[in-house]
Amino acid sequence: MKKIIHFSKFFIPCVIMSLAIIGAAAIMMFTKGLNLGVDFKPGLIKEFKIAPTAISLTYKGSAQVSVQVTAQGVSLVVAGVGADNTTYEFPYLKYKNLEEMTAGFNTVEGVTATLKNIDGKESAQGLFTSSDKSSTLSDVPYNLHIADSKAVDITSDDIRAIFDDSSDIAVKALGVPLDNHFQIRVGDDGESSKEIRSDISAKLIEKFGSENYAIVKTDFIGSQYSGKLVFTSIITVLMSLVLIWLYATIRFKWDFALGAVLAILHDALIMVAFMVFTQMEFTSASIAAILTIIGYSINDTVVVLDRVRENMKLIKVNKFSTLLDISQTDLLGRTLITSFTTLLAVVSLFIFTTGSMKDFALALIIGLISGVYSTIFIAGAFIAAMRRKWQSSEDDKKTQIYSVE
């Protein structure tokens, strides 16, 4: 006879443990709060790169000269009074290094290009500008930056240290370390954060110098948008649970359906609890992770419940919890193998990515582990409790008979 693992012996301890974890998280959420990202609260997002100025451009004349930088090269668009509305193209394929690019810019009338303190033989590929500067040239130097492969790597901790007196600020490294690409998020409470936001540029200039960093992108999320996003996220998760409950009710009995919903609700709460305990930033990527686990977990739970329903017709037992033990034992290998193979992909995502994608992968890891646990112990415990007075029918087709001492 196949050895049966008696999962049902651990139903009550596991339920108590889960309730304790979720309860502790709820208390901590009310006392310390959830570390909401700027997605869910008004605030400022600034992305910038620490990179030296490669070429400085100025213009003296009556026309208007603007700079356009693309992946293929740099263009100077000359228009206005005394100009022929001409676009001068400087593709990287033709102007291969910084010296050649500088010389090319100097061929445009009125434009003065100066190669800064950087090796002119370096490739011009990858020039970029600061988004907070006007692209129209004037007698004020306009800087073209380039990533410096020889620069000492700067970490997010180094950037965070600049703002150590600011409580409502988060710093993340984006891309590969050599890019020195960072994101600063500042919450906007309407008072102190305004001073912090106005002070960001001053502190970056003080630390790195005005010519050694470039703003890549600046976004502001208003309170109306952030509030709507919170409401929409809650509704999305709740609607997912309702639709899953309707599907499970049609396919199974009501107690099976409610047990499945409780299991995936448990997984969502455990993921949120993990974020509360670790103070991981809660962003839209966190919502995506929760919805992903809800879909994954219900699939696993439905497979187990389907086996339970099948065994109800084939096996005679004196307790419904024994039927659950048999069904879960039958599918334990399948559950572990599927979860392990999925974990391999998610762990790889966690190891080889950075920023919000890394947090997304970590949340998925917690959710996948919780999904296996909840399918066996949470859904099983609820269904066993609902069917504690269940009796097996005296069907001659039930050739396999199990009893519990």
C-alpha positions as CSV (number, residue, x, y, z in Angstrom):
1,M,0.0,0.0,0.0
2,K,1.3,3.4,-0.9
3,K,2.5,5.4,2.1
4,I,0.2,8.3,2.9
5,I,1.6,11.6,4.3
6,H,-0.7,12.8,7.0
7,F,-0.8,16.5,6.2
8,S,-4.0,16.9,8.2
9,K,-2.1,16.5,11.5
10,F,-0.6,19.9,10.8
11,F,-3.7,21.8,9.7
12,I,-4.4,23.5,13.0
13,P,-0.8,24.5,13.8
14,C,-0.3,25.8,10.3
15,V,-3.5,27.9,10.4
16,I,-2.4,29.3,13.8
17,M,1.0,30.1,12.4
18,S,-0.4,31.9,9.3
19,L,-2.8,33.9,11.4
20,A,0.0,34.9,13.7
21,I,2.1,36.1,10.8
22,I,-0.7,38.0,9.2
23,G,-1.8,39.5,12.5
24,A,1.8,40.6,13.3
25,A,2.0,42.2,9.9
26,A,-1.3,44.0,10.4
27,I,-0.1,45.4,13.7
28,M,3.2,46.5,12.1
29,M,1.3,48.1,9.2
30,F,-0.8,50.2,11.6
31,T,2.3,51.2,13.6
32,K,5.1,51.5,11.0
33,G,3.1,51.4,7.8
34,L,3.6,50.0,4.4
35,N,6.6,51.4,2.4
36,L,4.5,52.8,-0.4
37,G,6.4,53.8,-3.5
38,V,5.8,57.0,-5.3
39,D,3.4,55.1,-7.6
40,F,0.9,55.1,-4.6
41,K,1.6,58.5,-3.2
42,P,2.3,62.0,-4.6
43,G,5.9,62.7,-5.2
44,L,8.8,63.3,-7.5
45,I,10.8,60.7,-9.5
46,K,14.2,61.8,-10.9
47,E,16.5,59.6,-12.9
48,F,20.0,60.7,-13.5
49,K,23.4,59.4,-14.6
50,I,26.8,60.2,-13.1
51,A,28.8,60.9,-16.2
52,P,31.4,63.5,-17.3
53,T,30.8,66.1,-20.0
54,A,32.4,65.0,-23.2
55,I,31.6,68.0,-25.5
56,S,30.4,71.5,-24.5
57,L,28.4,73.5,-27.2
58,T,27.7,77.2,-27.4
59,Y,26.2,79.4,-30.1
60,K,26.4,83.0,-31.1
61,G,24.2,84.3,-33.9
62,S,20.7,85.4,-34.8
63,A,19.3,82.0,-35.7
64,Q,18.0,79.3,-33.4
65,V,20.1,76.1,-33.1
66,S,18.7,73.1,-31.2
67,V,20.3,69.8,-30.4
68,Q,18.7,66.4,-31.0
69,V,20.4,63.2,-29.8
70,T,19.3,59.8,-31.0
71,A,20.7,56.2,-30.9
72,Q,22.2,56.9,-34.4
73,G,23.9,60.2,-33.8
74,V,23.5,63.9,-33.0
75,S,21.7,66.5,-35.1
76,L,21.9,70.3,-35.0
77,V,18.7,71.9,-36.3
78,V,19.3,75.6,-37.5
79,A,16.2,77.7,-38.0
80,G,14.8,81.2,-37.6
81,V,16.1,84.6,-38.7
82,G,19.0,84.5,-41.1
83,A,19.0,80.7,-41.5
84,D,18.0,78.3,-44.2
85,N,16.2,75.9,-41.8
86,T,19.0,73.3,-42.2
87,T,19.6,70.1,-40.2
88,Y,23.2,69.0,-39.8
89,E,23.6,65.3,-39.2
90,F,26.5,63.8,-37.2
91,P,26.0,60.0,-37.3
92,Y,28.2,57.8,-35.1
93,L,29.1,55.7,-38.1
94,K,30.8,58.7,-39.7
95,Y,32.1,60.6,-36.6
96,K,33.5,57.6,-34.8
97,N,35.3,59.4,-31.9
98,L,34.9,62.5,-29.8
99,E,37.5,64.5,-31.6
100,E,35.8,63.9,-35.0
101,M,32.4,64.7,-33.5
102,T,33.8,68.0,-32.0
103,A,35.4,69.0,-35.3
104,G,32.1,68.3,-37.0
105,F,30.1,70.5,-34.7
106,N,32.6,73.4,-35.3
107,T,31.8,73.3,-39.0
108,V,28.3,74.8,-38.2
109,E,28.4,78.6,-38.4
110,G,28.2,80.2,-35.0
111,V,28.6,77.0,-33.1
112,T,31.6,76.5,-30.9
113,A,32.3,72.9,-29.7
114,T,34.9,72.3,-27.0
115,L,36.2,68.8,-26.1
116,K,36.4,68.6,-22.3
117,N,38.9,66.8,-20.2
118,I,38.3,63.4,-21.7
119,D,40.2,61.2,-24.2
120,G,39.2,62.4,-27.7
121,K,39.9,59.0,-29.1
122,E,37.0,57.5,-27.2
123,S,34.0,56.4,-29.2
124,A,31.3,59.0,-29.6
125,Q,28.6,56.3,-29.4
126,G,26.2,56.9,-26.6
127,L,26.3,60.6,-26.1
128,F,23.4,61.9,-24.1
129,T,22.1,65.2,-22.7
130,S,20.4,66.4,-19.5
131,S,16.6,66.5,-19.9
132,D,16.3,69.5,-17.5
133,K,18.3,71.7,-19.8
134,S,16.8,73.5,-22.9
135,S,18.0,71.9,-26.1
136,T,18.4,75.3,-27.7
137,L,22.0,76.5,-27.8
138,S,23.1,79.9,-26.5
139,D,26.2,81.5,-25.1
140,V,25.6,79.3,-22.0
141,P,27.5,76.0,-22.4
142,Y,25.2,73.1,-23.4
143,N,26.8,69.7,-22.3
144,L,26.9,66.4,-24.1
145,H,27.7,63.6,-21.6
146,I,29.1,60.2,-22.1
147,A,29.5,57.2,-19.7
148,D,33.0,57.0,-18.5
149,S,34.2,53.3,-18.4
150,K,37.2,54.3,-16.3
151,A,35.1,56.0,-13.6
152,V,35.0,54.4,-10.2
153,D,31.7,52.7,-9.6
154,I,29.2,54.6,-7.5
155,T,26.6,52.7,-5.5
156,S,23.1,53.6,-4.5
157,D,24.4,53.8,-0.9
158,D,26.8,56.6,-2.0
159,I,23.9,58.5,-3.5
160,R,21.7,57.9,-0.5
161,A,24.4,59.3,1.8
162,I,24.1,62.6,0.1
163,F,20.5,62.8,1.3
164,D,21.0,61.2,4.7
165,D,19.0,63.9,6.4
166,S,16.0,63.3,4.2
167,S,13.6,60.7,5.6
168,D,11.1,60.4,2.8
169,I,13.6,59.6,0.0
170,A,14.4,56.4,-1.8
171,V,17.4,55.7,-4.1
172,K,17.7,52.8,-6.6
173,A,20.4,51.8,-9.0
174,L,19.1,51.2,-12.6
175,G,20.7,49.2,-15.3
176,V,24.2,47.7,-15.0
177,P,26.6,49.2,-12.4
178,L,29.0,50.8,-15.0
179,D,26.1,53.0,-16.2
180,N,26.0,54.9,-12.9
181,H,22.3,55.3,-13.5
182,F,20.1,56.0,-10.5
183,Q,16.6,56.9,-9.6
184,I,15.6,59.2,-6.7
185,R,12.0,59.1,-5.4
186,V,10.9,61.8,-3.0
187,G,7.4,61.7,-1.4
188,D,5.5,65.0,-1.4
189,D,3.8,65.8,1.9
190,G,3.2,69.4,0.8
191,E,5.8,70.7,3.2
192,S,9.3,69.4,4.0
193,S,9.5,67.3,0.8
194,K,9.2,70.5,-1.3
195,E,12.5,71.7,0.3
196,I,14.1,68.3,-0.4
197,R,13.0,68.3,-4.1
198,S,14.4,71.8,-4.6
199,D,17.6,70.7,-2.9
200,I,18.3,67.6,-5.1
201,S,20.2,69.4,-7.8
202,A,22.2,71.5,-5.4
203,K,23.4,68.4,-3.5
204,L,24.3,66.6,-6.7
205,I,26.3,69.6,-7.9
206,E,28.0,69.8,-4.6
207,K,28.9,66.1,-4.7
208,F,29.8,65.6,-8.4
209,G,30.0,69.0,-10.0
210,S,27.6,70.6,-12.5
211,E,29.3,69.0,-15.5
212,N,29.5,65.5,-14.2
213,Y,25.9,64.4,-14.0
214,A,22.8,64.5,-16.3
215,I,19.1,64.3,-15.5
216,V,17.6,61.5,-17.7
217,K,14.0,61.9,-16.7
218,T,11.8,63.7,-14.2
219,D,8.2,62.7,-13.4
220,F,5.7,64.0,-10.9
221,I,2.8,62.0,-9.6
222,G,0.0,64.1,-8.2
223,S,-2.2,63.1,-5.2
224,Q,-5.3,62.5,-7.3
225,Y,-3.5,60.0,-9.6
226,S,-1.9,58.2,-6.7
227,G,-5.2,57.9,-4.8
228,K,-6.9,56.6,-7.9
229,L,-4.1,54.0,-8.4
230,V,-4.5,52.7,-4.8
231,F,-8.3,52.3,-5.3
232,T,-7.9,50.7,-8.7
233,S,-5.3,48.2,-7.4
234,I,-7.5,47.1,-4.5
235,I,-10.5,46.7,-6.8
236,T,-8.4,44.7,-9.3
237,V,-7.3,42.2,-6.6
238,L,-10.8,41.9,-5.1
239,M,-12.4,41.4,-8.5
240,S,-9.8,38.7,-9.3
241,L,-10.8,36.8,-6.1
242,V,-14.5,37.1,-6.8
243,L,-14.1,35.8,-10.4
244,I,-12.0,32.9,-9.1
245,W,-14.6,32.1,-6.5
246,L,-17.4,32.1,-9.1
247,Y,-15.3,29.8,-11.3
248,A,-14.5,27.4,-8.5
249,T,-18.1,27.3,-7.2
250,I,-19.3,26.3,-10.7
251,R,-16.6,23.6,-11.0
252,F,-16.7,22.3,-7.4
253,K,-18.9,22.6,-4.3
254,W,-19.1,25.9,-2.3
255,D,-16.8,24.7,0.4
256,F,-14.1,23.7,-2.1
257,A,-14.5,27.1,-3.8
258,L,-14.2,29.1,-0.6
259,G,-11.3,27.0,0.5
260,A,-9.5,27.8,-2.8
261,V,-10.2,31.5,-2.4
262,L,-9.0,31.5,1.2
263,A,-5.8,29.9,0.1
264,I,-5.0,32.5,-2.6
265,L,-6.1,35.3,-0.2
266,H,-3.6,33.8,2.3
267,D,-0.9,34.0,-0.4
268,A,-1.6,37.6,-1.1
269,L,-1.6,38.5,2.6
270,I,1.7,36.6,3.2
271,M,3.3,38.6,0.3
272,V,2.0,41.9,1.8
273,A,3.2,40.7,5.2
274,F,6.7,40.1,3.8
275,M,6.8,43.6,2.3
276,V,5.7,45.0,5.7
277,F,8.3,43.1,7.7
278,T,11.2,43.9,5.2
279,Q,9.9,47.4,4.4
280,M,10.2,46.5,0.7
281,E,8.9,49.3,-1.5
282,F,5.3,48.6,-2.5
283,T,4.8,49.7,-6.1
284,S,2.7,48.7,-9.1
285,A,5.2,45.9,-9.7
286,S,4.1,44.5,-6.3
287,I,0.5,44.4,-7.4
288,A,1.6,42.6,-10.6
289,A,3.4,40.1,-8.4
290,I,0.4,39.5,-6.3
291,L,-1.9,39.0,-9.3
292,T,0.6,36.6,-10.8
293,I,0.7,34.5,-7.7
294,I,-3.1,34.5,-7.4
295,G,-3.3,33.0,-10.9
296,Y,-0.5,30.5,-10.3
297,S,-1.8,29.4,-6.9
298,I,-5.4,28.8,-8.0
299,N,-4.1,26.6,-10.8
300,D,-2.3,24.4,-8.2
301,T,-5.2,24.4,-5.8
302,V,-7.7,23.4,-8.6
303,V,-5.6,20.5,-9.6
304,V,-5.5,19.2,-6.0
305,L,-9.3,19.7,-5.5
306,D,-9.9,17.9,-8.8
307,R,-8.0,14.9,-7.4
308,V,-10.0,15.1,-4.2
309,R,-13.3,15.0,-6.1
310,E,-12.1,12.1,-8.2
311,N,-11.0,10.1,-5.1
312,M,-14.4,10.7,-3.5
313,K,-15.8,8.4,-6.1
314,L,-13.1,5.8,-5.8
315,I,-11.9,5.6,-2.2
316,K,-13.7,4.7,0.9
317,V,-12.4,6.4,4.1
318,N,-13.9,7.2,7.5
319,K,-12.7,10.8,7.6
320,F,-12.6,13.5,4.9
321,S,-9.2,14.7,6.2
322,T,-7.9,11.2,5.2
323,L,-9.2,11.7,1.7
324,L,-7.4,15.1,1.6
325,D,-4.2,13.4,2.8
326,I,-4.4,10.8,0.0
327,S,-5.1,13.3,-2.7
328,Q,-2.3,15.7,-1.6
329,T,0.1,12.8,-1.3
330,D,-0.7,11.7,-4.9
331,L,0.0,15.1,-6.3
332,L,2.9,16.1,-4.0
333,G,5.6,15.2,-6.5
334,R,3.8,17.1,-9.3
335,T,3.4,20.2,-7.0
336,L,7.0,20.3,-5.9
337,I,8.4,19.7,-9.4
338,T,6.2,22.4,-11.0
339,S,7.0,24.9,-8.3
340,F,10.7,24.1,-8.3
341,T,11.0,24.7,-12.1
342,T,9.1,27.9,-11.8
343,L,11.4,29.0,-8.9
344,L,14.4,28.4,-11.1
345,A,13.3,31.0,-13.6
346,V,12.2,33.5,-10.8
347,V,15.4,33.1,-8.8
348,S,17.4,33.8,-12.0
349,L,15.3,36.9,-12.5
350,F,16.1,37.9,-8.9
351,I,19.9,37.3,-9.3
352,F,20.4,38.9,-12.7
353,T,18.2,42.0,-12.5
354,T,18.1,45.2,-10.4
355,G,15.7,47.8,-9.2
356,S,11.9,47.1,-9.2
357,M,12.4,44.0,-11.3
358,K,14.5,42.4,-8.5
359,D,11.8,43.3,-5.9
360,F,9.2,41.8,-8.3
361,A,11.1,38.5,-8.5
362,L,11.6,38.4,-4.7
363,A,7.9,38.9,-4.1
364,L,7.2,36.1,-6.6
365,I,9.6,33.8,-4.7
366,I,7.7,34.3,-1.5
367,G,4.4,33.9,-3.2
368,L,5.4,30.6,-4.9
369,I,6.5,29.1,-1.6
370,S,3.4,30.3,0.1
371,G,1.3,28.9,-2.8
372,V,2.5,25.3,-2.2
373,Y,2.0,25.7,1.6
374,S,-1.5,27.2,1.3
375,T,-2.8,24.6,-1.2
376,I,-1.9,21.8,1.2
377,F,-2.6,23.3,4.6
378,I,-4.9,26.4,4.3
379,A,-7.4,25.1,1.7
380,G,-7.1,21.6,3.2
381,A,-7.8,22.8,6.7
382,F,-10.9,24.8,5.7
383,I,-12.4,22.0,3.6
384,A,-11.7,19.4,6.3
385,A,-13.4,21.7,8.9
386,M,-16.4,22.2,6.7
387,R,-16.7,18.4,6.1
388,R,-15.8,17.1,9.6
389,K,-19.2,15.3,9.7
390,W,-18.8,13.9,6.2
391,Q,-19.4,10.2,5.6
392,S,-18.3,8.1,2.7
393,S,-21.0,6.5,0.6
394,E,-21.3,2.7,0.5
395,D,-20.4,2.3,-3.2
396,D,-19.3,-1.1,-4.5
397,K,-17.0,0.7,-6.9
398,K,-14.9,1.9,-4.0
399,T,-12.4,-0.9,-3.9
400,Q,-9.7,1.0,-1.9
401,I,-10.5,1.3,1.8
402,Y,-8.5,3.4,4.2
403,S,-9.0,3.9,7.9
404,V,-7.4,6.2,10.5
405,E,-6.4,4.9,13.9
